[in-house]
Amino acid sequence: MPNQTVGIGNYRCGPGERLLLIAGPCVIESETLTLEIAHFLAEFSKVKQIPVIFKASFDKANRTSLRSYRGPGLSQGLAVLARVREEIGLPVTTDIHEPNQAQTVGEVCDLVQIPAFLCRQTDLLLAAARTGKPVHVKKAQFLAPWDMRYVVEKLEGAGCRDILVGERGTFFGYGRLVNDLRSIPLLHELGVPVIFDATHSVQEPGGQQGRSGGDRRMVAPLARAAVAAGADGVFMETHPRPDEALSDGPNMVRLEDLPRLVETLFELREWLKERV
């Protein structure tokens, strides 16, 4: 069986633990901007004693259009993430899209992430498990919560016990996602910690003629509802100027707005721990 609480760096995530925040820009736009965001999140983590894992993608391989910005690539991107980890002191994560990326990413990152669209790709899951690092796998927008048992079994079969499962919404017709928050307790029945992806849950896939849209106004209410439903962590993409972001801008949280929202979620989690 997988571990009900998972260690990531110096943090633990799972029932009874503090709320975990996974946050950062959607994609590495530049080293300067990435380090700016990481410094902000590290200071927030230190002052408020809230566990933060820094996330940014080296490659957005699933962009809608060929013309969209994808990122700096594996080598350059991991070099930036290594600076975040070593110089700023935050644990780091990024997503992989191909099995041959897993080992290299595992040498730098504290947590390996599997994108929702790829969560059933057996070779990708096996490669992620063999890194020896915890794995955060997002539930596909087309999967029922109970179908994630087979994803968890694949990771377990390759020796991974430290598994996080992410909820990020379900397709509701074309260009729209909805959240059935019953998914969170149902995913907990798999014996794994559950992360709620608050920003991708408000995404409107392909909604802007070759780009995905979104509605960041809905991030806060959905995140509060997810924590109330038992989410062990929250994933949020953030940027100092979301409307200028090169990927996922419409659903990202403005960096200066992030602390107040996360503090509310953290307080809600602590309140529930004492009463539930």
C-alpha positions as CSV (number, residue, x, y, z in Angstrom):
1,M,0.0,0.0,0.0
2,P,1.2,3.6,-0.6
3,N,2.1,5.8,2.3
4,Q,-0.8,7.8,3.7
5,T,1.6,10.7,4.5
6,V,4.4,11.5,2.1
7,G,7.7,13.2,2.9
8,I,8.9,15.8,0.4
9,G,12.2,17.5,1.4
10,N,11.6,18.5,5.0
11,Y,7.9,18.6,4.6
12,R,5.2,16.0,5.1
13,C,1.8,15.9,3.3
14,G,-1.2,13.9,4.2
15,P,-4.1,13.6,6.7
16,G,-3.3,15.4,10.0
17,E,-0.4,17.4,8.5
18,R,-0.2,21.1,7.7
19,L,-1.6,22.2,4.4
20,L,1.1,22.0,1.6
21,L,1.4,24.7,-1.0
22,I,2.8,23.8,-4.5
23,A,3.2,27.1,-6.3
24,G,5.2,29.0,-9.0
25,P,4.9,30.2,-12.5
26,C,3.3,27.9,-15.2
27,V,6.5,27.9,-17.2
28,I,10.1,29.2,-16.8
29,E,10.0,32.4,-18.7
30,S,13.4,33.7,-17.7
31,E,15.8,32.9,-14.9
32,T,15.4,36.4,-13.4
33,L,11.6,36.2,-13.2
34,T,11.7,32.6,-11.8
35,L,14.1,33.6,-9.1
36,E,12.0,36.7,-8.3
37,I,8.9,34.5,-7.7
38,A,10.9,31.9,-5.8
39,H,12.3,34.5,-3.4
40,F,8.8,35.9,-2.8
41,L,7.5,32.4,-2.0
42,A,10.4,31.5,0.2
43,E,10.0,34.6,2.3
44,F,6.3,34.0,2.6
45,S,7.0,30.4,3.6
46,K,9.5,31.4,6.3
47,V,7.4,34.2,7.8
48,K,4.1,32.3,7.9
49,Q,5.6,28.8,8.5
50,I,3.7,27.4,5.6
51,P,5.3,24.5,3.6
52,V,5.9,25.6,0.0
53,I,7.2,23.6,-2.9
54,F,8.3,25.6,-5.9
55,K,6.9,24.5,-9.3
56,A,7.8,25.7,-12.8
57,S,7.8,23.8,-16.1
58,F,10.9,23.6,-18.3
59,D,8.7,22.6,-21.3
60,K,5.0,22.9,-21.8
61,A,4.7,20.1,-24.3
62,N,0.9,20.2,-24.4
63,R,0.3,23.8,-25.6
64,T,-2.7,24.2,-27.8
65,S,-0.8,25.9,-30.7
66,L,2.6,25.2,-32.2
67,R,3.2,29.0,-32.0
68,S,2.8,29.1,-28.2
69,Y,5.9,29.5,-25.9
70,R,7.0,26.1,-24.5
71,G,9.9,27.0,-22.2
72,P,13.7,26.9,-22.1
73,G,14.0,23.1,-22.4
74,L,15.3,20.4,-20.1
75,S,18.9,21.4,-19.4
76,Q,18.4,25.1,-19.0
77,G,15.2,24.7,-17.1
78,L,16.7,22.2,-14.6
79,A,19.6,24.6,-14.1
80,V,17.2,27.3,-13.0
81,L,15.3,24.9,-10.7
82,A,18.6,23.8,-9.2
83,R,19.3,27.5,-8.3
84,V,15.9,27.8,-6.7
85,R,16.6,24.7,-4.6
86,E,20.3,25.4,-3.7
87,E,20.3,29.2,-3.4
88,I,16.8,30.0,-2.2
89,G,16.2,26.8,-0.2
90,L,12.8,25.7,-1.5
91,P,12.1,22.1,-2.6
92,V,11.3,22.0,-6.3
93,T,9.1,20.1,-8.7
94,T,8.4,20.1,-12.4
95,D,6.5,17.9,-14.8
96,I,7.8,15.3,-17.2
97,H,6.3,14.4,-20.5
98,E,8.6,11.6,-21.7
99,P,10.1,8.6,-19.8
100,N,13.6,9.6,-20.8
101,Q,13.3,12.8,-18.9
102,A,12.5,11.2,-15.5
103,Q,15.9,10.2,-14.2
104,T,17.4,13.6,-15.1
105,V,14.5,15.5,-13.4
106,G,14.8,13.2,-10.4
107,E,18.4,14.2,-9.9
108,V,17.3,17.8,-9.4
109,C,13.7,17.8,-8.1
110,D,12.3,16.8,-4.8
111,L,9.0,15.8,-6.4
112,V,8.2,14.5,-9.9
113,Q,5.0,15.6,-11.4
114,I,2.9,13.8,-14.1
115,P,0.5,16.0,-16.2
116,A,-3.2,15.1,-16.2
117,F,-3.3,14.3,-19.9
118,L,-0.5,11.7,-19.4
119,C,-1.6,10.1,-16.1
120,R,-2.4,6.7,-17.7
121,Q,0.9,6.5,-19.7
122,T,2.4,3.4,-18.2
123,D,6.0,3.9,-19.3
124,L,6.0,7.5,-18.0
125,L,4.6,6.4,-14.6
126,L,7.1,3.6,-14.3
127,A,10.0,5.9,-15.2
128,A,8.8,8.4,-12.6
129,A,8.5,5.7,-9.9
130,R,12.1,4.5,-10.6
131,T,13.6,7.9,-9.8
132,G,13.0,7.1,-6.1
133,K,11.4,10.5,-5.6
134,P,7.8,11.1,-4.5
135,V,5.4,11.4,-7.5
136,H,2.5,13.8,-7.9
137,V,0.2,12.5,-10.6
138,K,-2.8,14.6,-11.6
139,K,-6.1,13.0,-12.3
140,A,-7.0,13.3,-16.0
141,Q,-10.0,15.6,-16.9
142,F,-11.6,12.5,-18.4
143,L,-11.2,10.1,-15.5
144,A,-13.4,9.2,-12.6
145,P,-11.8,9.4,-9.2
146,W,-12.0,5.6,-8.7
147,D,-10.2,5.0,-11.9
148,M,-7.1,6.5,-10.4
149,R,-6.6,3.3,-8.4
150,Y,-5.0,1.8,-11.5
151,V,-2.6,4.8,-11.8
152,V,-1.6,4.3,-8.2
153,E,-1.2,0.6,-8.8
154,K,1.2,1.2,-11.7
155,L,3.4,3.5,-9.5
156,E,3.3,1.0,-6.7
157,G,4.2,-1.8,-9.1
158,A,7.5,0.0,-9.9
159,G,8.3,0.5,-6.2
160,C,6.9,4.0,-5.5
161,R,5.2,4.4,-2.2
162,D,5.2,8.2,-1.9
163,I,2.4,9.2,-4.2
164,L,0.3,12.3,-4.3
165,V,-2.9,12.4,-6.4
166,G,-4.1,15.7,-7.8
167,E,-7.7,16.8,-8.6
168,R,-7.9,19.4,-11.4
169,G,-11.4,19.4,-12.7
170,T,-13.5,17.3,-15.2
171,F,-14.5,18.2,-18.8
172,F,-18.0,19.6,-19.0
173,G,-18.7,19.8,-22.7
174,Y,-16.2,21.8,-24.8
175,G,-13.8,24.4,-23.3
176,R,-15.0,24.1,-19.8
177,L,-14.0,22.3,-16.6
178,V,-16.1,21.7,-13.5
179,N,-15.2,20.4,-10.1
180,D,-17.1,17.6,-8.3
181,L,-15.5,18.0,-4.8
182,R,-16.7,14.5,-3.9
183,S,-13.6,13.5,-5.8
184,I,-11.4,14.5,-2.8
185,P,-12.7,12.0,-0.3
186,L,-13.0,9.4,-3.0
187,L,-9.4,9.8,-3.9
188,H,-8.5,9.6,-0.2
189,E,-9.9,6.1,-0.3
190,L,-6.9,5.1,-2.4
191,G,-4.8,5.7,0.7
192,V,-2.9,8.7,-0.7
193,P,-2.7,12.4,0.0
194,V,-4.8,14.6,-2.3
195,I,-3.7,17.9,-3.8
196,F,-6.2,20.3,-5.3
197,D,-5.0,22.1,-8.4
198,A,-6.9,25.4,-7.9
199,T,-5.7,27.3,-11.0
200,H,-6.0,24.6,-13.6
201,S,-9.4,23.8,-12.3
202,V,-10.6,27.2,-13.6
203,Q,-9.0,26.8,-17.0
204,E,-11.0,26.9,-20.2
205,P,-9.1,24.5,-22.5
206,G,-8.6,26.0,-26.0
207,G,-11.0,28.8,-25.1
208,Q,-9.1,31.6,-26.7
209,Q,-8.6,30.5,-30.3
210,G,-5.4,28.6,-30.1
211,R,-4.8,29.4,-26.4
212,S,-6.5,28.2,-23.2
213,G,-8.6,30.7,-21.3
214,G,-9.6,30.7,-17.7
215,D,-11.3,32.7,-14.9
216,R,-9.0,33.4,-12.0
217,R,-11.9,34.9,-10.0
218,M,-13.0,31.3,-9.2
219,V,-9.6,30.1,-7.8
220,A,-10.3,31.3,-4.2
221,P,-13.8,29.9,-3.8
222,L,-12.9,26.5,-5.3
223,A,-9.7,26.3,-3.2
224,R,-11.6,27.1,0.0
225,A,-14.2,24.4,-0.9
226,A,-11.5,21.9,-1.7
227,V,-9.7,22.4,1.7
228,A,-13.0,22.1,3.4
229,A,-13.5,18.8,1.6
230,G,-10.2,17.5,2.9
231,A,-7.5,18.4,0.4
232,D,-4.1,17.9,1.9
233,G,-2.4,20.5,-0.3
234,V,-3.2,23.1,-2.9
235,F,-1.4,23.7,-6.2
236,M,-1.5,27.3,-7.6
237,E,0.3,28.9,-10.5
238,T,1.3,32.4,-9.8
239,H,2.9,35.4,-11.6
240,P,3.5,39.0,-10.7
241,R,1.8,40.1,-13.9
242,P,-0.6,37.2,-15.0
243,D,-2.0,39.1,-18.0
244,E,1.6,39.2,-19.4
245,A,2.4,35.5,-18.6
246,L,3.5,33.4,-21.5
247,S,1.3,30.4,-20.4
248,D,-1.9,30.0,-18.5
249,G,-2.2,33.7,-17.6
250,P,-6.0,33.9,-17.4
251,N,-6.2,31.3,-14.5
252,M,-3.1,32.3,-12.6
253,V,-3.2,34.1,-9.2
254,R,-1.4,37.4,-9.0
255,L,1.7,37.0,-6.8
256,E,0.8,39.8,-4.5
257,D,-2.7,38.3,-3.9
258,L,-1.4,34.8,-3.1
259,P,-0.4,35.2,0.6
260,R,-3.8,36.3,1.8
261,L,-5.6,33.5,0.0
262,V,-3.1,30.8,1.2
263,E,-3.2,32.1,4.8
264,T,-7.0,31.7,4.7
265,L,-6.7,28.1,3.4
266,F,-4.0,27.3,6.0
267,E,-6.2,28.6,8.8
268,L,-9.2,26.6,7.5
269,R,-7.1,23.5,7.4
270,E,-5.9,24.0,11.0
271,W,-9.5,24.6,12.2
272,L,-10.7,21.4,10.5
273,K,-7.8,19.4,12.0
274,E,-9.1,20.2,15.5
275,R,-12.7,19.4,14.8
276,V,-12.9,16.6,12.2
